[in-house]
Amino acid sequence: MKALVLAAGKGEGLLPYTEKTQKESITVLGKAIINYSIDGLKKSGVKEFVIVVNERGNQIEEEVEKLNVSFETVIQKRQGIDGAILDGMEKIDDDVFILSFGDIIAPYNFYKSLMNTYIMSGKQAVVSLVPVSEGIQTYGLVKITDKLRIVKESSTLALAGAYIIPKGDFTSFLDYIDFLSSQDKLAYFIWSEDWIDIGYPEDLLYALEVLLKKKESVISENAEVSKTAIIGKGVIIEDYAVVEDYAIIKGPAYIGKNAYVGSYSLVRDYSSLEEGSKIGAYCEIAHSLIEPFAEVGSKSYLTYSIIGKNAKIGASVITASYPPHVLTRPRFNKLGALISPNTSIKHGSILEPGTKI
Amino acid sequence: MCGIIGVVANKESNKLAELVVSCLTRLEYRGYDSVGVASLSNNFLEVRKAKGTVEEVVKKKNIKDMSGFAFLGHTRWATHGPPTDYNAHPHTDCNNEIAVVHNGTIRNFKELRDELQALGHKFKSETDTEVIPHLIEEYMKRGMDAFQAFKSAIKIIQGSYAVLAIIKGEKRIFFARRDNPLIIGVGEDKNFIASDIPSFLPYTKKVIIIGEGELGYITPSSVYIEDEKGNPIDVLSRMQIIDWDASSASKEGYTHFMLKEIHESPIAVKDTISGFLNDMETVKEVAEEIRRANRIIVIAAGTSYHAGLYFSLLLNRKGYTAIPLIASEYYNIKLSKNDIVLAISQSGETLDVKMGIKKFKEEGAKIVSLTNVIESHIARESNYKLYMRAGPEIGVAATKTFTSQLASLLFLYSVIERESVDYLEKAHEVVRNVITETEGLAKKFGEELAKKSNIYYLGRGLGVPLAMEGALKIKEIAYIHAEAYPAGESKHGPIALVEKGFPVVFINYGELDDELEKNLQEMKARFAITYSISVNKKLNFSDFEILVNADERLSALAIAPIIQMIAYYAAVKRGYDPDKPRNLAKTVTVE
């Protein structure tokens, strides 16, 4: 069965970060968001992928190529999610296909459950559902009655972004789900384990928590960790990363390939320094995601923040994170700064909670 | 939830019998009460079957000695007719030339049976299934070939089914499915067909999915499927390679049986209510006995005790003398004249309840039982047998069976009170709506409570048994110490432990909410974190609240799935397997 993966959204909840950067290409623990879906599907037996992209398709291709899977991209022409599905569907020859949203981070068993339900139910279509309690209005909700129905309220069960559906002539995906259900062709399952829909800055920070909680300490033999550095529990240090004298990686934390941690810096509590990123001396990084090749000047203090690829944060920059501004999916009561890729922040800046640059 | 397996191979061999036995063993998790196997060779169709476990029946009936090139195997969960040797599957036609196994319910079986009997067919069981081999026989008698006859039989039956048939003279297994799973396993020199993948997973990982309403046959080297309109299906396009383990395949997408079974609660309640409606005569007799009784002793253990306590409160409020009795404490009650005993047990095998019944029978009591297993030990020992129809429950923690017990007892209570039971026809919808509306919130509650070491569950009135069940559930599977009290009692001792951050869950049944509100304020004054689960009326000042709306007579059915989901998500958050809680067994058969 082929999978149709959607990666052409505007990423509105992460603007302005996503003005020039495709959301699904953001990396979390060394892996692009889209690759969490593709990897999960691959492990469930999917061999061919059609990925719907926009004009930033090269960012997606660059990431997916790392997975060694057979894929082709389709540039979205029609509007919205429905348009993306219809554009992608034209490249699918089979009667039935997997539709997967490229912005979901879930363990690969999530995709296995999807396949499993399809096989065991014998129905032509399967939808995955997750229980939600925060930002309920941001999800597509369903009500389980004799038939499953799409609703706008009075439900805490949301569509979970991975489906098996037969090709069909439809204009609205949600109406199509309702139709398949009314024809008794639809099965569903509830996914009760980790699942994150990346739509807002707080989702990225939550993803760090969820993913790092499951990881055990691994320190690459090729990493250069100073003897005077202190490495705590739940720390992953990848190849050729450098951790300088007296730095403390308290964990859970991720230090990506070729990343650099300056002397006396403290990286703690669900933080990630992605590939090639650098933080200078005397920094403190907590609950933050530092994207590839971003640089953080010395003596900076970053909490609950996301720093985009190649961004440059000057020395002595402070991000305040409390009170958290308005959170759409309030999983924490804190939110620092969202700094777009390739931007620069002046030395000594103090960024208010919820700053978006 | 019966288990079905079929195997067809090139060569006749008794090794196939061993293979079928191993497949049947892997179907045991689905729950069953009897087992049977049919074998087909060139000259002979043989059926061996009996009540009991796979191990017992295989030994007793020498099933491993059977020989043939096609085999059917079945584990039965009794619905039509009690679990007996003759009701076990496979079922055969009049001449023992056609054998059939079936999972599901044939709605029009009575009419078909009457017609077939009028045509001279002899029935040997009380099952709905037996009409199928006789129908095939009848159509073949009229000149149809085997496949045509099978198709005609399937066309005429109404209801849900996964059916396999073998017919003398045919080297193939015929199959059909509707609303019940059936999967083909493609082997090297043999093919399989089963109600689930795990049964044949050690022998092949290649599977073909059979769709709703489809039928066909498998031979040792081919598969034929056609849709409802008779169009052949391209089977190769359906082929899948399975690379997951047997346990995950059997959960049909859910991570745990427990969550799957909570989601099956609406149908369990619906089937239970419909079972009671079909057995109105017994229910009325029981109601009359209870009305006449001096005292009603309600004996049960664990979760069933909480259902029994709930029922006792309902009766006591109406002036009856109902005594809820924890089964292992049976010796504390001496029966007096005109007392009646109601025994509640999910499995019908709970030893403590059995011992209580034994004593009360010796003292001359009439016993009414409410169990989920037809003709279970406790049912057999009873004067009146009431059954839930929740289907097998695999997760150790009782979920859909508890909700079904509550529905059964509400039904019985309404009949005792000579009230209409019409309101219970909507009971399954209440359960279903509550699950949809609150699962996300229950997950959040559960994940918050997962961080705690101790919890109080408090309720008032009819909320007390549900508070007790909430505390039991989270203890059982999330291993968090939890205690339940009537909320008014909390200030007579338990409140001493409450300090900053101590979690207190309030079960607000929708009655006595003003009093409960005061208890909540008392807890908050000690800086407790308060969680409330409320039906129809909000509790002000609660830190976290789940509020649902439901017919007030069905409040218990609204609360039950919420407390179960809270416990489930707390267990998952803490990294435990809720299906297999430590130190617990599904059926407690020891003192």
HADDOCK unambig.tbl for C-alpha pairs under 7 A between the chains (distance, minus, plus):
assign (segid A and resid 113 and name CA) (segid B and resid 253 and name CA) 4.11 0.50 0.50
assign (segid A and resid 113 and name CA) (segid B and resid 254 and name CA) 6.85 0.50 0.50
assign (segid A and resid 114 and name CA) (segid B and resid 253 and name CA) 6.18 0.50 0.50
assign (segid A and resid 116 and name CA) (segid B and resid 249 and name CA) 6.08 0.50 0.50
assign (segid A and resid 116 and name CA) (segid B and resid 252 and name CA) 5.90 0.50 0.50
assign (segid A and resid 116 and name CA) (segid B and resid 253 and name CA) 5.55 0.50 0.50
assign (segid A and resid 117 and name CA) (segid B and resid 252 and name CA) 4.93 0.50 0.50
assign (segid A and resid 117 and name CA) (segid B and resid 253 and name CA) 4.82 0.50 0.50
assign (segid A and resid 119 and name CA) (segid B and resid 209 and name CA) 5.73 0.50 0.50
assign (segid A and resid 120 and name CA) (segid B and resid 181 and name CA) 5.99 0.50 0.50
assign (segid A and resid 120 and name CA) (segid B and resid 252 and name CA) 6.02 0.50 0.50
assign (segid A and resid 121 and name CA) (segid B and resid 181 and name CA) 6.09 0.50 0.50
assign (segid A and resid 122 and name CA) (segid B and resid 181 and name CA) 6.78 0.50 0.50
assign (segid A and resid 122 and name CA) (segid B and resid 209 and name CA) 6.07 0.50 0.50
assign (segid A and resid 122 and name CA) (segid B and resid 210 and name CA) 5.77 0.50 0.50
assign (segid A and resid 122 and name CA) (segid B and resid 211 and name CA) 4.47 0.50 0.50
assign (segid A and resid 122 and name CA) (segid B and resid 212 and name CA) 6.05 0.50 0.50
assign (segid A and resid 123 and name CA) (segid B and resid 211 and name CA) 6.06 0.50 0.50
assign (segid A and resid 123 and name CA) (segid B and resid 212 and name CA) 6.46 0.50 0.50
assign (segid A and resid 131 and name CA) (segid B and resid 439 and name CA) 5.63 0.50 0.50
assign (segid A and resid 131 and name CA) (segid B and resid 440 and name CA) 4.04 0.50 0.50
assign (segid A and resid 132 and name CA) (segid B and resid 440 and name CA) 4.27 0.50 0.50
assign (segid A and resid 133 and name CA) (segid B and resid 440 and name CA) 4.80 0.50 0.50
assign (segid A and resid 133 and name CA) (segid B and resid 441 and name CA) 5.37 0.50 0.50
assign (segid A and resid 133 and name CA) (segid B and resid 444 and name CA) 6.76 0.50 0.50
assign (segid A and resid 143 and name CA) (segid B and resid 436 and name CA) 5.96 0.50 0.50
assign (segid A and resid 144 and name CA) (segid B and resid 432 and name CA) 6.92 0.50 0.50
assign (segid A and resid 144 and name CA) (segid B and resid 436 and name CA) 6.25 0.50 0.50
assign (segid A and resid 145 and name CA) (segid B and resid 432 and name CA) 6.81 0.50 0.50
assign (segid A and resid 154 and name CA) (segid B and resid 437 and name CA) 5.63 0.50 0.50
assign (segid A and resid 155 and name CA) (segid B and resid 436 and name CA) 5.36 0.50 0.50
assign (segid A and resid 155 and name CA) (segid B and resid 437 and name CA) 4.22 0.50 0.50
assign (segid A and resid 156 and name CA) (segid B and resid 436 and name CA) 6.05 0.50 0.50
assign (segid A and resid 156 and name CA) (segid B and resid 437 and name CA) 5.23 0.50 0.50
assign (segid A and resid 156 and name CA) (segid B and resid 438 and name CA) 5.93 0.50 0.50
assign (segid A and resid 156 and name CA) (segid B and resid 439 and name CA) 5.99 0.50 0.50
assign (segid A and resid 156 and name CA) (segid B and resid 440 and name CA) 4.86 0.50 0.50
assign (segid A and resid 157 and name CA) (segid B and resid 436 and name CA) 6.09 0.50 0.50
assign (segid A and resid 157 and name CA) (segid B and resid 439 and name CA) 6.93 0.50 0.50
assign (segid A and resid 157 and name CA) (segid B and resid 440 and name CA) 6.53 0.50 0.50
assign (segid A and resid 189 and name CA) (segid B and resid 253 and name CA) 5.51 0.50 0.50
assign (segid A and resid 189 and name CA) (segid B and resid 254 and name CA) 5.95 0.50 0.50
assign (segid A and resid 190 and name CA) (segid B and resid 254 and name CA) 6.00 0.50 0.50
assign (segid A and resid 191 and name CA) (segid B and resid 254 and name CA) 6.38 0.50 0.50
assign (segid A and resid 191 and name CA) (segid B and resid 255 and name CA) 6.88 0.50 0.50
assign (segid A and resid 192 and name CA) (segid B and resid 255 and name CA) 6.80 0.50 0.50
